[in-house]
């Protein structure tokens, strides 16, 4: 019905991207692609439509489709950096960390050439957060500090704090406190960013109960696209730390069931590992072994020296 309204009123052309991305979030990929194709058939095209096509292609395991959108962005300063960053996340999703670093480097350089300092800093912190997720504490700290040298914006501070928890918890706490002070009325900060950071800091202190408590305020918002399901993923990690296998299973399953929100963020792959660990806690070795193998299949071309991959392989070996 909405698409029909767009057909009757060309002023709503840009809204095609909103509709298409909403379909992606709901895992309704057929309708999402049809919406983009209708927009393009009516001579509407934009950065957001192309980014949506990239997301659809990723979710449909269409490497050529992703490459097509990346090629389209070449020489377009307003969009190229975003497609390069998208490709960085895709590489990281499959554990190809060296490749991801190169694409992030190119995304930062592209943004800086266009004098988009805040955007460039965002890519730096995105890279830092990935390093933290994978267990590369020193690299995460280095990238976070580089980002903060470029910008002290809201989202940059959030991602930098996320990346710094393992390597510099004091600095991460300071950044979290600064966010709380300067954005008291910001829903995203108060109900997504701060619960994530407080949970992370609690986990760094081995306080799983406090981490679970910190994430309670995020629950009404955690399936929205702004949080990317990070509150759910972290609750799963907190339940693992608390040795609550069944509860951890439910959280990681939630991440896996909402691919349209997570898309190519690496927590979509790491949720398999979390689920395998949860099955292990629940003494279901057969299921644990199967899900570890799902994770290894996703990371079949992964860089072998990633700390979290080494941990996973050691855990799997104990099930044999």
N, C-alpha and C positions, 0 to 999 in steps of 0.2 A: 504493500500500500504506500509506504514512504517513497519507494523508488518511482512509483507512478506519479506522485506529487512532484518529484524532481523533474520528471519528463515534461510536466506541464509548465514548469517554472525554471527557466535556465539560470535564474539568480541563485538557485540552490546547488549549483555545480560543485563547489568545494565540499558540500555536505555529503557527497558520495563517499568521501574518505572516512568520515565519521561513521557512517552506516556500515561500510565495509569492515572497518576495524572493530566495530561492535560485534559483527558476525564472527570475526576471528576470535575475539575474547570468549565467545560462546561455543567455540569449536565447530561452527557452522561454515566450513571452508568453501563448500560449493556455492552457497549464497554470497559469501564474501567475494569470491572470484567473479561471479556473475555480476555483482554490483560494480566492481572495478571495470570489467569489460564493457558494461553498459555506459559507464562514464566516458571511457575512451572512445567508444563508438559515437558518442555525442560530442567528440572533440574536447572533452575535459581531460586534462592531465596535470599532475602536480607531484611535488615531492612526497606528500603524504600518501597519494595513491601508489607511488612506486615503492615506498617503504612498506606499505600494506602488501603489495605483491611479493616483496621479499619475504615477509613473514609467512604468507601463504605458502610460498615455494619451500621454505624451510620445513614447515609442518607437514608438507606432502613429500618430503625427501626428494625435492626436485633441485638438484645441484645446478643444472643448466638454467633453470628459472632464476635462481639467486645470482648466477654469473651474469645473466642478461641485465638485471637491474643494476648491478655494480658497473657494468660496461656503459649503461645509459647515463650514469652519474658522472662519467669522466668529463672533466672540463666544465662542470657546473658547480661553482663555488658554494651555492646555497644548499647543496644536497650531497655533494661527493663525500664530505667528511662523515655524514651520517651513515651512508652505505658502507664506507670503509669500517666504521665502528661496528656496524651490524655483522660484517664479515669477521671481525675480530671475535665477537661473541660466539659466532658459529664455530670458528676454529677451536675456541676454548671449550665449547660444549662437548666436543669430541676429544678433548685432552691434548689438542695440538697447540701447546702453550707457546712455543717459539714462533709459530705462525701467527698466533693471536697477538703477540707482542709487536710483530712487524706491522700488522694491520692497525693496531692502536697507534704506533709511531706515525704511520702515514695519516691517520685520522687527525691526530694532534697537529701535524704539520699543515694539513689542509685547512684546518680551522684557524690556525695562526696566520696563514697567508691571507685569509679573509678577515683578519683582525677580530676574530670571535674568541676573545681571551677566556670568557666564562665557559664557553663550549669546549675549548681545548682543555681547560682544567677538569671539566667533567669527564672527558675521555681518560685523562690521567688517573682520576680517582676510580673510574670504572676498571681500568687495568689493575690498579692497586687492590681493589676489592677481590678481583679474580685471583690474584696472587695469594691473598689471605685465605680465600676459600680452599685453595690447593695446598696450603701449608708452607708457602714461601714467605716467611715472616720478614726477612731482611729486604727482599724485593718489594713487598707490599709497603713497607715503611718508606723506602726510597721514593716510590711512585706517589705516595700520599703527600710527602713533603714537597715534591715537585709541583703537585697540583695546588697546594696551599700557597706556594710562592706566586702562582698565577692569579688565584682568586680566593676570597673568603665567603663566597656565596653560599646560600642555604644548602643546596644539593651537593655542592663540593664539600662542605663541612661534614655533611652526613656520610658520604661515601668515604671520605678520608678517615673519619672516626671509626667507621666499620673496619677499614683496612688496618688501623693502628692498634686495635684492641689487643691482639696477641703480642705485638712488639713494643708497644708503648701505651699501656693502659691509662697512665696518668694523663697523657696528651689526649687520648680518646675521651676520657671523662671530662676534661676541660672543654673540648669541642661540644660534647653533649650538653654540658651546662650552659654553654654560650647559645646553643640552639634554643634551649628551654627559655632562656632569658629574653632573647630577641624575637621569638615567634610564639608568644603565649596564646594567640588566637588562631594560629595556623593548624588546621585539622590534620594535614599530612604530617607535620612535625610532631604534634602532640599525641596522635593516635597511631602513627606508623613508625616514623623515624625514631622517636625517643624510646618506645617500647622495644624496638629492635636493638638499639644500642644498650639499653639497660639490661636486656636479656643477655646480650653478648658479654657485657662486663661481669654479670653475675656468673656466667659459665666460666669465664677466665679465672674466677675465684673459687671454682668448684662448687658453686651454690646453685644447684639445679632447681630447687624449690623456688628460690627468688627469681630465677629466669622465667619459670612458668608463670609466676605471679605477675611479672612485668609485662608479659604478653597478653594478659587478660583484656586490657583496654584496647588492644588492636583487633580483637575478635570480630566486632561488627564491621570492620573495614578491610579485613585481610584478604578477601576474595576480589577486591578491586584492583584495577591495573596499576594504581600508584605504588602499591607495596610489592608487586611482582611475586606474591606468595612467600616473601621472605619471613614474615611472622610465623607462617605455618611451618616452613622449613626449620626455623630456629626452635619452634616448639618441639618439633620432632627430635632435634638434637638434644634439647633439654630433657625430654623423656628418656632418651637413650642414656644420658648421664645419670638420670634418676633410676635407671634400670627398670623402666616401665615399658616393657616390650610391646604390649598390645596397644598402648596409647601412641607409642612412636609409630607403629605400623599405620595407624589411622591418619596421622599427620602426613607421612610421606606418600601414602596413597592419594591423599588430597592434592598434593603437588603434581603427581603423575596424572591425575584425572583432569587437571585444568591446564593442559598444554597450550591452549589458546591465550592464556594470560602469561604463562612463563615463557613461551616461545623458545628462543635460543639462549636464554640465560642458563649458565652451567648448573644451577641448582636443579634443573630438570633432569640432568644426567646424574648428579650427585644424590638425588632422591632415591635412585635405584640402590646406591650403596647404603644409604640410610635405612632403606627398607630391608636389605639383606642383613644388616646389623641388628635390626629390630627382630627379625625372625630368629636370629641367633640367640638373642636374649630370651625369646619365648621357647627355646629348645626345639625349634623346628628346623633341623639341619638340612633336610631335603629342600624346603622352600628357600632357606638362606643360600644354599649352594646354587640353586637355579637363578636367583636374583643377582647374586654376585656375577654369574656368567652373563646375565643381561647387561650389567655394567661393563664388564670386560669387552663385550661385543661392541658397545658404543665407543669404547676407548681402545679399539683394536689398533689404531694408528697413533695412539697417544705417545707423547714424549715419555720415555721410560723412567726418567729421574724425578717425576713429580711426587712429592712426599705422600700425598693422599692415595696415590696409586700404589706406591710401595706398601703402605699400610693395608690396603685392601687385599693385595696379593698375599701378604703374610697371614691375614685373617682367613682367607680362603684356603690356604694350605693346611690350616689346622682342622678344616672340615673333612679333609681327605682320609 
